[in-house]
Amino acid sequence: GAVVSQHPSWVICKSGTSVKIECRSLDFQATTMFWYRQFPKQSLMLMATSNEGSKATYEQGVEKDKFLINHASLTLSTLTVTSAHPEDSSFYICSARVRGGHGGELFFGEGSRLTVL
Amino acid sequence: AQSVTQPDIHITVSEGASLELRCNYSYGATPYLFWYVQSPGQGLQLLLKYFSGDTLVQGIKGFEAEFKRSQSSFNLRKPSVHWSDAAEYFCAVGPTGGGNKLTFGTGTQLKVEL
């Protein structure tokens, strides 16, 4: 199956700093990538949809200025948590849809655990 | 709006026993249905999917699921559970027309007793 890789796997940062998480599709092109947030022992919450070459579409309640998403190429999307605070600590997971694939079939990255001190 | 319900938060089974994880969905038409598995601290791995056709679908790792339209269900089954199956399992639904959004259930944590 298609491989999606995230980096870093985990990061610890001080409150007020910004953190960038990368999501790469390693063996396929992804016109669309998705960013999810997962709180402990809870399900995944879709944060935003990242489309290559255009602005991301954010879900209701997600601050676009706090969570900056860039999808500069067909294999890379980045999520930047700006001015991070402890409440931003979470597990962030990206996924990608294979170009030309079924609309709902997604491949997920390994996730990135963010801890803000 | 589409929704997914996984009624069982935790399930414990003995190794070698059979397993059934329940999933009910709410959607206006026939959706795309998925089961994903997540090991601790990891991303999600697709176990199987249903788009159309045969309502009994086979997946990886010996899992299967049956789509029952009349019950709006897509339960996951495995005849004999292995200790390595212990993980979190998520059912998800997506729109039939394609599109982007998957809606996930809250997950079922599977514990396997040796």
Interface residues (C-beta under 8 A of the other chain):
Chain A: G1 V4 Q6 T32 F34 K41 Q42 S43 L44 L46 T49 F91 I93 S95 R97 H102 G103 G104 E105 L106 F107 F108 G109 E110 G111 R113
Chain B: Y32 F34 Y36 G41 Q42 G43 L44 Q45 L46 K49 F51 F90 G94 P95 G97 G98 G99 N100 K101 L102 F104 G105 T106 G107 Q109
